[in-house]
Amino acid sequence: MSKTKTPAKTKRPAKTRGPAKTVRSQRSRAEILDAAWDLIAARGADVSLSEIAETVGMTRQSIYVHFGSRGGLLVALARRADEREDIFAKFDAALAIPDPTERLDRYVKAWLLFVPKIHPVASDLIRLRVTDPDAERAWSDRMEDLLDCFRGLATSLARDGALAPGWTAARAADYLWAACSVQAWALLVCERGWRPAAASKTIRASLARVLLA
């Protein structure tokens, strides 16, 4: 096995840059997203901008000023969940672990602890994405970023000679992305009644057996 090197940090999603915002406007944006998250978790992702505006005590036009469209709000909403849970910092901490087996386990565990927190909204975006372009845009945006994260992990495992024969970094990343998907987690936990901790432990152990040399 080759000598372990310190991996690069997880690639963050690109952020749209615009005019500098006041502290108040930044706070308002966070308040809108947090209120919208609670509303969608309770009523579904097909709520309208007018309903969200009413919930946060703003006009529909004010929501447009912040996000441009319902699609823009849904994308920002999904990214806000990442920020609230600091998931990228947790990925970076896992990537810094020298031992590949522990690195894989810690990385996947961080994600699977995050899934139950986003599941109420994520499951509705999944449901709506077939017929709702805004939901599809928001879901695809987050899944592309997640795949990029797993590519970073898989690349680090390949670099350290830790992948089992027959696996490339690209294929390992695809497999991680599918095996750790919200849908796969929900099948075990929501459909089959597994405890989240048991689902996490089983998924992590299976990935280690399949992917690691």
MOGI-V86743 format. One record per residue. N is the residue number from 0. RES is the residue in three letters. SS is DSSP state (a for helix, b for strand, c for the rest). D_LAST is the distance of its C-alpha to the last C-alpha in Angstrom with 2 decimals. Layout:
n=N res=RES ss=SS d_last=D_LAST
n=N res=RES ss=SS d_last=D_LAST
This chain:
n=0 res=MET ss=c d_last=9.97
n=1 res=SER ss=c d_last=12.92
n=2 res=LYS ss=c d_last=15.37
n=3 res=THR ss=c d_last=15.06
n=4 res=LYS ss=c d_last=17.97
n=5 res=THR ss=c d_last=19.89
n=6 res=PRO ss=c d_last=19.17
n=7 res=ALA ss=c d_last=22.18
n=8 res=LYS ss=c d_last=23.84
n=9 res=THR ss=c d_last=23.46
n=10 res=LYS ss=c d_last=25.88
n=11 res=ARG ss=c d_last=28.89
n=12 res=PRO ss=c d_last=30.92
n=13 res=ALA ss=c d_last=33.97
n=14 res=LYS ss=c d_last=37.11
n=15 res=THR ss=c d_last=40.45
n=16 res=ARG ss=c d_last=42.93
n=17 res=GLY ss=c d_last=46.61
n=18 res=PRO ss=c d_last=49.65
n=19 res=ALA ss=c d_last=49.24
n=20 res=LYS ss=c d_last=49.64
n=21 res=THR ss=c d_last=51.68
n=22 res=VAL ss=a d_last=50.20
n=23 res=ARG ss=a d_last=52.07
n=24 res=SER ss=a d_last=50.66
n=25 res=GLN ss=a d_last=47.09
n=26 res=ARG ss=a d_last=47.79
n=27 res=SER ss=a d_last=49.35
n=28 res=ARG ss=a d_last=46.32
n=29 res=ALA ss=a d_last=44.04
n=30 res=GLU ss=a d_last=46.63
n=31 res=ILE ss=a d_last=46.82
n=32 res=LEU ss=a d_last=43.06
n=33 res=ASP ss=a d_last=42.84
n=34 res=ALA ss=a d_last=45.88
n=35 res=ALA ss=a d_last=44.59
n=36 res=TRP ss=a d_last=41.27
n=37 res=ASP ss=a d_last=43.25
n=38 res=LEU ss=a d_last=45.54
n=39 res=ILE ss=a d_last=42.83
n=40 res=ALA ss=a d_last=40.93
n=41 res=ALA ss=a d_last=44.21
n=42 res=ARG ss=a d_last=45.67
n=43 res=GLY ss=c d_last=43.05
n=44 res=ALA ss=c d_last=42.05
n=45 res=ASP ss=c d_last=45.09
n=46 res=VAL ss=c d_last=47.45
n=47 res=SER ss=c d_last=49.71
n=48 res=LEU ss=a d_last=50.20
n=49 res=SER ss=a d_last=53.63
n=50 res=GLU ss=a d_last=52.23
n=51 res=ILE ss=a d_last=49.80
n=52 res=ALA ss=a d_last=52.66
n=53 res=GLU ss=a d_last=54.90
n=54 res=THR ss=a d_last=52.32
n=55 res=VAL ss=a d_last=51.98
n=56 res=GLY ss=c d_last=55.72
n=57 res=MET ss=c d_last=55.53
n=58 res=THR ss=c d_last=56.82
n=59 res=ARG ss=a d_last=54.78
n=60 res=GLN ss=a d_last=55.66
n=61 res=SER ss=a d_last=54.17
n=62 res=ILE ss=a d_last=50.83
n=63 res=TYR ss=a d_last=51.08
n=64 res=VAL ss=a d_last=51.82
n=65 res=HIS ss=a d_last=48.58
n=66 res=PHE ss=a d_last=46.23
n=67 res=GLY ss=c d_last=48.14
n=68 res=SER ss=c d_last=47.38
n=69 res=ARG ss=a d_last=45.89
n=70 res=GLY ss=a d_last=42.74
n=71 res=GLY ss=a d_last=42.60
n=72 res=LEU ss=a d_last=43.03
n=73 res=LEU ss=a d_last=40.20
n=74 res=VAL ss=a d_last=37.78
n=75 res=ALA ss=a d_last=38.99
n=76 res=LEU ss=a d_last=38.74
n=77 res=ALA ss=a d_last=35.05
n=78 res=ARG ss=a d_last=34.41
n=79 res=ARG ss=a d_last=36.57
n=80 res=ALA ss=a d_last=34.20
n=81 res=ASP ss=a d_last=31.43
n=82 res=GLU ss=a d_last=33.95
n=83 res=ARG ss=a d_last=35.20
n=84 res=GLU ss=a d_last=31.84
n=85 res=ASP ss=c d_last=30.65
n=86 res=ILE ss=a d_last=27.30
n=87 res=PHE ss=a d_last=26.48
n=88 res=ALA ss=a d_last=27.09
n=89 res=LYS ss=a d_last=24.66
n=90 res=PHE ss=a d_last=21.99
n=91 res=ASP ss=a d_last=22.88
n=92 res=ALA ss=a d_last=22.66
n=93 res=ALA ss=a d_last=19.11
n=94 res=LEU ss=a d_last=18.15
n=95 res=ALA ss=c d_last=19.75
n=96 res=ILE ss=c d_last=17.45
n=97 res=PRO ss=c d_last=15.74
n=98 res=ASP ss=c d_last=12.77
n=99 res=PRO ss=a d_last=10.13
n=100 res=THR ss=a d_last=9.58
n=101 res=GLU ss=a d_last=13.37
n=102 res=ARG ss=a d_last=13.96
n=103 res=LEU ss=a d_last=12.45
n=104 res=ASP ss=a d_last=14.32
n=105 res=ARG ss=a d_last=17.48
n=106 res=TYR ss=a d_last=17.66
n=107 res=VAL ss=a d_last=17.46
n=108 res=LYS ss=a d_last=19.75
n=109 res=ALA ss=a d_last=22.26
n=110 res=TRP ss=a d_last=22.50
n=111 res=LEU ss=a d_last=22.89
n=112 res=LEU ss=a d_last=25.59
n=113 res=PHE ss=a d_last=27.30
n=114 res=VAL ss=a d_last=27.37
n=115 res=PRO ss=a d_last=30.09
n=116 res=LYS ss=a d_last=32.27
n=117 res=ILE ss=a d_last=32.31
n=118 res=HIS ss=a d_last=32.28
n=119 res=PRO ss=a d_last=36.11
n=120 res=VAL ss=a d_last=36.61
n=121 res=ALA ss=a d_last=33.41
n=122 res=SER ss=a d_last=34.18
n=123 res=ASP ss=a d_last=37.62
n=124 res=LEU ss=a d_last=36.48
n=125 res=ILE ss=a d_last=34.22
n=126 res=ARG ss=a d_last=37.29
n=127 res=LEU ss=a d_last=39.59
n=128 res=ARG ss=c d_last=37.52
n=129 res=VAL ss=c d_last=38.65
n=130 res=THR ss=c d_last=42.28
n=131 res=ASP ss=c d_last=42.36
n=132 res=PRO ss=a d_last=41.47
n=133 res=ASP ss=a d_last=41.44
n=134 res=ALA ss=a d_last=38.88
n=135 res=GLU ss=a d_last=36.76
n=136 res=ARG ss=a d_last=36.98
n=137 res=ALA ss=a d_last=36.01
n=138 res=TRP ss=a d_last=33.04
n=139 res=SER ss=a d_last=31.72
n=140 res=ASP ss=a d_last=32.19
n=141 res=ARG ss=a d_last=29.94
n=142 res=MET ss=a d_last=27.24
n=143 res=GLU ss=a d_last=27.10
n=144 res=ASP ss=a d_last=26.69
n=145 res=LEU ss=a d_last=23.93
n=146 res=LEU ss=a d_last=22.04
n=147 res=ASP ss=a d_last=22.60
n=148 res=CYS ss=a d_last=21.17
n=149 res=PHE ss=a d_last=17.92
n=150 res=ARG ss=a d_last=17.86
n=151 res=GLY ss=a d_last=18.17
n=152 res=LEU ss=a d_last=15.26
n=153 res=ALA ss=a d_last=12.96
n=154 res=THR ss=a d_last=14.47
n=155 res=SER ss=a d_last=13.77
n=156 res=LEU ss=a d_last=10.00
n=157 res=ALA ss=a d_last=10.25
n=158 res=ARG ss=a d_last=12.73
n=159 res=ASP ss=c d_last=10.72
n=160 res=GLY ss=c d_last=8.03
n=161 res=ALA ss=c d_last=5.50
n=162 res=LEU ss=b d_last=5.22
n=163 res=ALA ss=c d_last=3.86
n=164 res=PRO ss=c d_last=6.94
n=165 res=GLY ss=c d_last=10.10
n=166 res=TRP ss=c d_last=9.71
n=167 res=THR ss=c d_last=12.23
n=168 res=ALA ss=a d_last=13.20
n=169 res=ALA ss=a d_last=16.28
n=170 res=ARG ss=a d_last=14.93
n=171 res=ALA ss=a d_last=12.45
n=172 res=ALA ss=a d_last=15.62
n=173 res=ASP ss=a d_last=17.71
n=174 res=TYR ss=a d_last=15.61
n=175 res=LEU ss=a d_last=15.60
n=176 res=TRP ss=a d_last=19.31
n=177 res=ALA ss=a d_last=20.14
n=178 res=ALA ss=a d_last=18.34
n=179 res=CYS ss=c d_last=19.89
n=180 res=SER ss=c d_last=23.25
n=181 res=VAL ss=a d_last=26.51
n=182 res=GLN ss=a d_last=27.26
n=183 res=ALA ss=a d_last=24.22
n=184 res=TRP ss=a d_last=25.00
n=185 res=ALA ss=a d_last=28.66
n=186 res=LEU ss=a d_last=28.16
n=187 res=LEU ss=a d_last=26.70
n=188 res=VAL ss=a d_last=29.00
n=189 res=CYS ss=a d_last=32.17
n=190 res=GLU ss=a d_last=32.27
n=191 res=ARG ss=c d_last=30.78
n=192 res=GLY ss=c d_last=31.83
n=193 res=TRP ss=c d_last=28.60
n=194 res=ARG ss=c d_last=28.90
n=195 res=PRO ss=a d_last=27.08
n=196 res=ALA ss=a d_last=25.28
n=197 res=ALA ss=a d_last=24.06
n=198 res=ALA ss=a d_last=22.94
n=199 res=SER ss=a d_last=21.03
n=200 res=LYS ss=a d_last=19.31
n=201 res=THR ss=a d_last=18.38
n=202 res=ILE ss=a d_last=17.17
n=203 res=ARG ss=a d_last=14.97
n=204 res=ALA ss=a d_last=13.46
n=205 res=SER ss=a d_last=13.01
n=206 res=LEU ss=a d_last=11.31
n=207 res=ALA ss=a d_last=8.72
n=208 res=ARG ss=a d_last=8.19
n=209 res=VAL ss=a d_last=8.43
n=210 res=LEU ss=a d_last=6.81
n=211 res=LEU ss=b d_last=3.79
n=212 res=ALA ss=c d_last=0.00
